[in-house]
């Protein structure tokens, strides 16, 4: 069976370190061997240097589109990320998924689950836009919600947001998330 883009990105890891500071980036690159890094820092001017640094360390760069200052949610920004060599893009905009895939980057559609309407809309967005993966936020939702989502979508599910304790991250993984995006460096090694 062919290895999927997502499997290549994760390289067997169930933790995606999410970095929002220079210190966090340095920590993940120098103190872990985790295969990819979710970027939630920088701007359009600093992003090229950050992506190059991540690749120099032999890691994959996952850019959270909504967290990069100056990066619009349009085709031009997706082209920019592709030219930088970004490996995967997390977007909250279903219309961006097609462009991300056209540029041969891994597409991850994020869903904020604040109520049942948001869940229904998110499931519909995933099924219509067909990203490589969905990212459910926050990861602290009950197992029954993971079950409901996973029964309705045909792509792997990642988890992110509010994973401040090992038990919360482990619960998300046990409930069906393929991997979890975690900001707290102390959890990168204990779970990964």
Backbone torsions as a table, in degrees:
resi	resn	phi	psi	omega
1	UNK	NA	137.4	-178.2
2	UNK	-70.8	139.7	177.6
3	UNK	-74.6	130.0	180.0
4	UNK	-76.3	163.3	176.3
5	UNK	-57.8	-40.1	-178.8
6	UNK	-65.8	-41.9	178.3
7	UNK	-63.3	-38.4	177.4
8	UNK	-66.2	-39.1	179.1
9	UNK	-63.5	-46.4	-176.3
10	UNK	-78.3	-27.2	178.9
11	UNK	45.6	43.9	176.6
12	UNK	87.1	-9.0	-179.4
13	UNK	-82.3	148.5	175.4
14	UNK	-108.0	4.1	179.1
15	UNK	-119.9	132.4	172.2
16	UNK	-114.2	108.0	179.1
17	UNK	-66.7	128.2	179.6
18	UNK	-104.8	118.6	-175.5
19	UNK	-113.6	134.0	178.8
20	UNK	-127.1	16.2	177.7
21	UNK	-150.6	158.1	177.0
22	UNK	-61.9	-36.5	179.0
23	UNK	-64.5	-41.5	178.2
24	UNK	-63.9	-40.7	178.1
25	UNK	-63.5	-45.6	178.7
26	UNK	-60.5	-42.0	-179.6
27	UNK	-61.5	-48.6	-177.0
28	UNK	-66.5	-35.4	-177.9
29	UNK	-76.6	-34.4	-174.4
30	UNK	-101.0	-19.0	-174.2
31	UNK	-118.2	1.6	177.4
32	UNK	-133.5	169.7	172.8
33	UNK	-118.9	19.8	-179.4
34	UNK	-60.9	139.1	-168.3
35	UNK	-77.3	-18.6	-178.9
36	UNK	-141.5	160.6	-177.1
37	UNK	-132.6	126.5	173.9
38	UNK	-89.5	121.2	-178.1
39	UNK	-94.4	124.1	173.6
40	UNK	-128.8	36.0	179.2
41	UNK	-142.7	161.1	175.9
42	UNK	96.2	-176.4	178.8
43	UNK	-143.4	-177.4	-176.2
44	UNK	-62.9	-21.4	179.4
45	UNK	-83.8	-35.4	-177.2
46	UNK	-93.1	-18.2	-176.1
47	UNK	-57.8	-42.4	179.2
48	UNK	-56.2	-43.7	-179.8
49	UNK	-65.9	-40.6	-179.0
50	UNK	-65.4	-44.8	179.8
51	UNK	-63.4	-42.7	177.6
52	UNK	-59.2	-43.3	-179.9
53	UNK	-61.6	-45.6	178.9
54	UNK	-59.5	-44.5	179.2
55	UNK	-67.7	-34.0	177.0
56	UNK	-61.7	-30.0	177.5
57	UNK	-86.6	7.2	177.1
58	UNK	73.9	23.6	-179.4
59	UNK	-107.8	166.9	176.6
60	UNK	-98.1	141.7	-179.4
61	UNK	-100.8	121.0	176.3
62	UNK	-111.6	114.1	-176.9
63	UNK	-99.7	126.2	174.1
64	UNK	-86.6	100.5	-171.4
65	UNK	-51.0	-41.7	-176.0
66	UNK	-75.6	-9.1	-176.4
67	UNK	-102.0	-1.4	-178.8
68	UNK	-100.3	118.3	-178.2
69	UNK	-62.4	134.8	177.2
70	UNK	84.0	-0.3	-179.1
71	UNK	-97.8	113.7	-178.7
72	UNK	-77.3	171.7	178.2
73	UNK	-103.5	62.1	-176.5
74	UNK	-141.0	177.3	-176.6
75	UNK	-62.2	-38.5	-178.6
76	UNK	-61.0	-40.6	178.6
77	UNK	-66.6	-38.2	178.0
78	UNK	-65.2	-42.1	176.0
79	UNK	-60.4	-42.4	178.0
80	UNK	-58.5	-47.7	180.0
81	UNK	-62.7	-39.4	178.1
82	UNK	-62.7	-44.1	179.6
83	UNK	-63.7	-28.2	176.9
84	UNK	-75.1	-14.8	-177.8
85	UNK	87.1	20.0	177.4
86	UNK	-58.7	138.9	-176.7
87	UNK	-88.0	-34.1	-178.3
88	UNK	-148.7	149.4	179.2
89	UNK	-127.9	129.6	171.7
90	UNK	-97.4	125.8	179.6
91	UNK	-129.8	151.9	174.5
92	UNK	-99.5	-1.7	-175.6
93	UNK	-108.7	110.4	-179.1
94	UNK	-54.7	-33.1	-178.9
95	UNK	-66.3	-21.4	179.0
96	UNK	-77.1	-21.8	-176.2
97	UNK	-56.7	-46.3	-178.4
98	UNK	-59.0	-44.5	-178.9
99	UNK	-65.3	-40.4	178.9
100	UNK	-60.6	-46.0	-179.7
101	UNK	-66.3	-38.2	177.6
102	UNK	-61.1	-31.0	178.6
103	UNK	-87.4	6.1	175.9
104	UNK	63.0	30.3	170.5
105	UNK	-100.0	158.3	176.9
106	UNK	-73.0	132.4	-178.0
107	UNK	-106.7	129.8	179.0
108	UNK	-127.4	119.9	179.8
109	UNK	-97.4	120.6	-179.6
110	UNK	-86.5	144.9	179.7
111	UNK	-130.8	123.5	172.1
112	UNK	-92.4	117.8	-177.1
113	UNK	-99.4	95.0	-179.9
114	UNK	-101.8	-19.5	177.7
115	UNK	-165.1	-179.0	-176.4
116	UNK	-67.4	-30.2	176.5
117	UNK	-65.9	-42.2	177.7
118	UNK	-62.5	-38.2	178.4
119	UNK	-65.0	-46.5	-179.6
120	UNK	-62.0	-43.3	178.9
121	UNK	-65.1	-41.1	179.1
122	UNK	-63.1	-44.9	177.7
123	UNK	-60.7	-44.3	178.7
124	UNK	-62.0	-42.5	179.5
125	UNK	-62.8	-41.5	178.1
126	UNK	-64.0	-46.3	-177.2
127	UNK	-67.6	-32.0	179.7
128	UNK	-81.3	-40.4	-175.8
129	UNK	-88.3	-19.1	177.5
130	UNK	50.7	59.8	174.6
131	UNK	-69.3	171.6	175.9
132	UNK	-71.9	-24.7	178.3
133	UNK	-159.7	159.7	171.3
134	UNK	-107.1	153.6	177.0
135	UNK	-125.7	110.2	-178.7
136	UNK	-91.2	133.0	179.4
137	UNK	-133.7	136.4	-4.2
138	UNK	-80.2	159.3	-179.2
139	UNK	-71.0	-10.6	-174.3
140	UNK	-82.9	9.7	177.7
141	UNK	-65.5	155.8	-179.1
142	UNK	-66.5	157.2	178.7
143	UNK	-57.3	-33.9	-179.5
144	UNK	-64.2	-30.5	177.9
145	UNK	-73.2	-42.6	174.1
146	UNK	-55.9	-47.5	-179.7
147	UNK	-57.3	-47.2	-178.4
148	UNK	-60.9	-42.1	-179.8
149	UNK	-68.6	-48.1	-176.9
150	UNK	-63.4	-28.2	176.5
151	UNK	-70.7	-21.9	-172.9
152	UNK	-104.6	-14.0	-178.1
153	UNK	-112.5	161.7	-178.9
154	UNK	-117.9	23.9	177.7
155	UNK	-128.3	158.4	176.6
156	UNK	-63.3	154.6	-179.1
157	UNK	-116.0	129.6	173.3
158	UNK	-105.3	164.1	180.0
159	UNK	-128.6	147.4	178.3
160	UNK	-157.4	161.3	175.9
161	UNK	87.4	125.8	175.5
162	UNK	68.3	18.3	176.5
163	UNK	-84.5	67.4	-174.4
164	UNK	-89.3	-11.0	-179.8
165	UNK	-131.0	147.8	-178.3
166	UNK	-54.4	-40.2	-177.5
167	UNK	-63.1	-37.0	-180.0
168	UNK	-68.4	-42.0	179.4
169	UNK	-67.3	-45.4	179.3
170	UNK	-60.9	-39.7	179.0
171	UNK	-62.8	-42.4	178.5
172	UNK	-61.1	-42.8	179.0
173	UNK	-67.0	-41.9	178.6
174	UNK	-65.3	-28.3	-178.3
175	UNK	-84.7	1.7	173.4
176	UNK	121.7	-6.0	176.2
177	UNK	-69.6	133.0	179.4
178	UNK	-68.8	-36.0	178.3
179	UNK	-154.9	163.1	-179.0
180	UNK	-127.6	134.2	174.4
181	UNK	-85.5	123.1	-172.7
182	UNK	-130.3	132.2	-179.4
183	UNK	-89.2	-29.7	-173.2
184	UNK	-76.6	112.1	-176.7
185	UNK	-56.2	-32.6	-178.9
186	UNK	-61.8	-23.7	-178.8
187	UNK	-91.0	-13.3	-176.4
188	UNK	-62.0	-39.8	-176.8
189	UNK	-91.5	-31.6	-174.8
190	UNK	-70.2	-29.9	-177.9
191	UNK	-104.4	-39.2	-173.2
192	UNK	-54.5	NA	NA
